[in-house]
Amino acid sequence: MLLRKRDRSAICAEIQEDVSREAIVTAFRGAMIGHLRSHVPGTSINERTLLASDFLNQFHELVMLLEALAVQPDAFIGDLRQWHPVGYEEHFSTSGIRDKELAVAAYRMAPPRVRAKFDTAVARLQGEALRLVATVGHALDGHQDLKTACDGAATRLRVLIDSANAIANGFAPEEHEEAETEADVRNQLTINTLFQPR
């Protein structure tokens, strides 16, 4: 809900009387998030979610590997057997991208609800990817049709990648930004109060 001027004044007066440690921590976190967001334009990090969908490239690569494997199994069997998922921070820490430190810092400050949702989608994707790699490995041993196994695995992975990608890019339902709330106003007023000249 949007707050009237009178309500803002009341909140400001309340804050000036007693700025709690909790309010300071919340205000500091808000300021840090604002600072991170100011560095995000021009990078692959989503400004609202503070997540980078580049992390999902490892799963896109697995899909391409499965498609190639269906056509030339002997050329790609070694790559499949070596494939394993890596976590978000490890992915960026070991990557050569320019903004890797920013990507890790932004991930750590991502809105908790969004990050929890993303982490759950990624855990599902990682688990399913490992299961599908094992299934395709089983097909390579001649226990089922390789092309069918690879096609099915690639299709399933695309669905899970799209789901995680939607969360990272702020397209997941119920994550749309809401109108300014009392908590948002209180956080900003706390910052203003802390840094106003005395």
Buried (B, 14 or more C-beta within 10 A) or exposed (E): EEBEEEEBEEBBEBBEEEBEEEBBEBBBEBBEBEEBBEBBEEBBBBBBBBBBBBBBBBBBEBBEBBBBBBEEBEEBBEEBEEBEBBEBBEBBEEBEBEBBEBBBBBBEBBBEEBBEBBBEBBEEBBEBBEEBBEBBBEBBEEEEEBEEBBBBBBEBBEEBBEBBBBBBBBEBEEBEEEEEEEEEBBBBBBBEBBEEEE
